[in-house]
Amino acid sequence: MLQPSTTIARPAKPVTTDQLRELIAGTDTGLNFKKLKDTTRFVDAEADSLDFFNLIIAIQEAYDITIPDSDLGEVNTLEMLAKYLNERLS
């Protein structure tokens, strides 16, 4: 798995979907970026469970946060993921 290039400290500004796209680009996932719009579900972008796992690990490392397994159902689009992170990091 590729590691994110930098760890992002708790952001002063809200996390954006563009920031998440940039982070995803540096991870070892099979996500289809052409299909990955803010409201596209990761599974609809051809992400399998390993892709999703790698994505969540990269986000946890980049933002120094732990996302409990019970919350993973809430973060199935970039938009939902950004909202979740902003709520957790505030």
C-alpha positions as CSV (number, residue, x, y, z in Angstrom):
1,M,0.0,0.0,0.0
2,L,1.3,3.4,-0.9
3,Q,1.5,5.8,2.0
4,P,0.1,9.4,1.8
5,S,2.9,11.8,1.0
6,T,2.3,13.9,4.2
7,T,0.3,13.7,7.4
8,I,-2.3,16.4,7.6
9,A,-2.6,17.9,11.0
10,R,-6.1,18.7,12.3
11,P,-7.3,21.1,9.6
12,A,-8.2,24.7,10.5
13,K,-10.4,24.7,7.5
14,P,-13.0,22.1,6.5
15,V,-11.8,19.0,4.7
16,T,-12.9,19.2,1.1
17,T,-13.7,16.5,-1.4
18,D,-10.9,17.8,-3.6
19,Q,-8.4,17.2,-0.7
20,L,-9.8,13.7,-0.4
21,R,-9.4,13.1,-4.2
22,E,-5.8,14.1,-3.9
23,L,-5.3,11.8,-1.0
24,I,-7.0,8.9,-2.9
25,A,-4.7,9.5,-5.8
26,G,-1.7,8.7,-3.6
27,T,-3.2,5.4,-2.3
28,D,-3.1,1.9,-3.6
29,T,-6.7,1.7,-4.7
30,G,-8.4,0.7,-7.9
31,L,-10.9,3.6,-7.7
32,N,-12.0,4.9,-11.1
33,F,-11.4,8.6,-10.8
34,K,-13.5,9.3,-13.9
35,K,-16.5,8.0,-12.1
36,L,-15.6,9.4,-8.7
37,K,-17.8,12.4,-8.2
38,D,-18.7,13.8,-4.8
39,T,-21.9,11.8,-4.5
40,T,-20.7,8.6,-6.3
41,R,-20.6,5.6,-4.0
42,F,-17.2,4.0,-3.8
43,V,-18.6,0.7,-4.9
44,D,-20.1,2.4,-8.0
45,A,-16.6,3.6,-8.8
46,E,-15.4,0.0,-8.9
47,A,-13.9,0.0,-5.5
48,D,-13.7,-3.4,-3.8
49,S,-13.3,-4.1,-0.1
50,L,-9.5,-4.0,-0.3
51,D,-9.6,-0.6,-2.1
52,F,-12.0,0.8,0.6
53,F,-9.8,-0.6,3.3
54,N,-6.7,1.1,1.8
55,L,-8.6,4.3,1.4
56,I,-9.7,4.3,5.1
57,I,-6.2,3.5,6.3
58,A,-4.7,6.3,4.3
59,I,-7.3,8.8,5.6
60,Q,-6.8,7.6,9.2
61,E,-3.0,8.1,8.8
62,A,-3.3,11.4,7.0
63,Y,-5.7,13.0,9.4
64,D,-4.5,11.2,12.6
65,I,-7.9,9.9,13.3
66,T,-9.5,6.5,13.9
67,I,-12.6,5.6,12.1
68,P,-14.5,2.9,13.9
69,D,-15.8,0.0,11.9
70,S,-19.3,0.9,13.0
71,D,-19.0,4.2,11.2
72,L,-17.8,2.9,7.9
73,G,-21.4,2.6,6.6
74,E,-21.6,6.4,6.9
75,V,-18.7,7.1,4.6
76,N,-19.5,5.6,1.2
77,T,-19.1,8.7,-0.9
78,L,-16.5,11.5,-1.0
79,E,-19.2,14.0,0.2
80,M,-20.1,11.8,3.2
81,L,-16.5,11.2,4.0
82,A,-15.7,14.9,4.0
83,K,-18.8,15.6,6.2
84,Y,-17.8,12.8,8.6
85,L,-14.2,14.0,8.9
86,N,-15.3,17.6,9.4
87,E,-17.6,16.6,12.2
88,R,-15.0,14.4,13.9
89,L,-12.1,16.8,13.5
90,S,-13.9,19.9,14.8
